[in-house]
Every structure is written in C-alpha cells, then in structure tokens.
Amino acid sequence: MATKRITFRLYPSKIQSDKMHYWKRLHKDLYNACVEHRKTSYKKFNKSVDYFDQQNCLPEFKEYWSEYKELGSHALQDTVKRVDFAFKRFFKLKSGYPKFKSSRHYKGWTYPCSAGWKAYTNGKNGYLKISNLGNIKMRGQARDWGKTKTCTIIFKQGKWYASITIDCVPTRPQTDTGAIGLDFGTHHAIADSNSNIIENPRFVKVAQSKINKIAKTSRRKRPPNRGVKPSRRWRKASLAVAKIQSKVARQRQDWQHKVSTQIVSCNSLVATEKLNLKGMTRKSKGKRKRQKSGLNRSLLDVGIGNLKDLIKYKVTEAGGFYVEIPTQKVKPSQTCPNCGHQKKKTLAERVHYCSECGYQCDRDVAAAMVMLNYARGQELSSTGASESTSTGVRKFQASYSNEASETHISAIGGCA
C-alpha cells in the first residue's frame, strides 16, 4: 500500500463559489484568532496555550459565532492544527514567528478524515459532495485509485482545486534491468553515466521577457500601501504576471514527469548525489548578491529537489533501487571514473581530463559515472556477494580515498 495525492479541478456554480470564498475567509479568521490567542495568553498572562486547549474552545466558539457551525468540526480542528504546526516549527527554529494571514495568502481548508465530504469517482473525473454545499463537478485523472483519506480545498489563480489523498496499491510496471548515474546542474539539467545529456529548458528565462514587459507598465500604476488600496489596473497587471508564472510552473512539472518516467522505464538502479538544496539556494550575504541570485534562479528553474523526489518514488514503485551518494566522501566532480584519481577542478573546467590515465569526457558525465560505480559497489556488498567480489568492492571503495592502485581497479573492473 502507498499513500498518494491526486489534485482535481473543481467547477462550482456561482452560488457555490461565493459560499466557498466565504468559508475560506472564516477559516482565515479562525487561524488569526488562534494566533492572537496564543500570543496574548503568553504575553499578558504568562501562560502557554497548546492545540488541545484551543480545540476544546471550539464548541463554545461556535455557539457565539453561529456562522461556523456549517463548516464542520473536523475542518475547524484542522485549521487549529495548522496554527499548532506553525508554532512547533517556530520553536524548532525552522521558521519565523507565525503571522496573521490575509485572504490573499490563505489558500483554503482541509477535511482531515472522511467526515464532511465524499468523492464520487473511480479516479477519472466525477463530482465532490461537501456537506452544506452540495455536489461540485470535478475533472482529473489518477493513475491509481483506492480508499480516500483527506481532502484539501484550494483556491489558486482564480480556480478551485480539490487535493485528495488516497491509500492504494501502485500499478507501475516493472523497470528494465539497466543502471544509471545522474548528475544534476544548471549548465545541463541532467547528465547521465551513458553520456546522454538533457538540456536545461529554462522556462523562467523564456517567460522573463513577458514578465518584465508587464512589470514595466505596472510601475506606473498605484500599488498597495498602508491605508491605500491598489488600483484596478495594478491588480490586473499582477494577475497577468501570476498567470504567466503559473504556466511556467505547469510546464516545469510536465517536463519533470516526462523526464523521470523516461529514466525509470529503462533502469532499475538510479544513483545520484546527495545535495543540500536549501543551502545551495540560500541568499548571499556577501558582495556578489546579483550573481548568487542568478544562480539560485537557475537552480530553482530546474527544480532539482522535486525532480529527485519524482525519480525516487517512481523507481521504488517499479521495484528498483534509488541510491544517494555522499558527496563529501566520494567527491564525484573531482574523481576520475576510470582510475579513481582525484584532482580539484574549477567550475570553468567543463571537460574532465585525467593526468594519470589520460581519460577524457564531459565533466558532468564523469561525475555521473563515478556515482554509478560507487552505487554498484554498495549494491554488491549489501547483497552478500562472494568473498572475492567483496574484496574487490572494498578495494574499489578504497580507491576513492586516495589509496587505490592499478591492481585494485583491475580487480573490480568486472563488477562495475
């Protein structure tokens, strides 16, 4: 069994849409009230309030604010749970202090169990029934379908969506017996160990000219300030920019799904490097802020984190193996895949040339080959191979710590 999330597009009527907007605003007000409750209780009375304290206040809260009665108890509890989750992240130093949400930044609400909603579909189109709202047509298609668990109603870019989680049995076909190493980057999106290169589509760069053109005209319009509402034309320009950015996100997601499916369909072993993407895309505090912001934009445009997640879950569903190589130990970009010799390279050196054995290839392809060789050594040692093979694996891995020799490489050549 696996848990999946499927997103359907909703098509509510005018009356249903107005009521959903009203409900979204009520959930937003409840969220802000819970934040203010915790803040005031600690500052004025020196008392900490947790989730259960606020949850127990909901029955009395609904008696005073009768409009919350039709929203459903479980949905209100989940909104309170969002506040608790935000404060827990703050206490763990993973985010800032929770702030009040505006209607523009509060996207929707969640039904954490089967109460209050029901999906009448077999995974392709259908309709969604919500208590006190009625039936809403929805459109979408899921690869697998099973028992529904939760439902989140989202309003994004002027459209309503239903994000439903299900427990199902994956039906992805078994992969081929190939093995591949992948190196991600910005110059090339993906370079594999078979010398194949997938170019960076650069969706943001293509759409940036349109965004700049609209942004130039929006500078002459009245933006929102304290006590000043934005002009109608400024809102229209902002919606145009948001529409372009939404299209870029859909293009990137479609490209990522196609690339990950192509990789998984031919290989049962996928090896890549373990990356600290949060640190790689952190803002620069030095002098080269503009250069770092351009690099961050290129990294986020490829979407390396989401692409790795797609490859991981797809190859796992198909019965394959996904391995992440520790870069601090192996150093793929500085190691020769032919002899194991290590030499530091600058980012300007795009071609790998080994001074020891004379092997030459693309820098990213060489890194992918190193990762695949290391993953194969790990695979052989973990599957309980023969003693002679295990000896070769140990010699192979020792070559990456500058202790290799020509005898070691010849011993593992048949295994790699």
Summary of the structure (lengths in Angstrom):
residues: 416
radius of gyration: 26.6
end to end distance: 33.9
largest distance: 81.3
contacts: 1193
relative contact order: 0.09
helix: 49%
strand: 21%
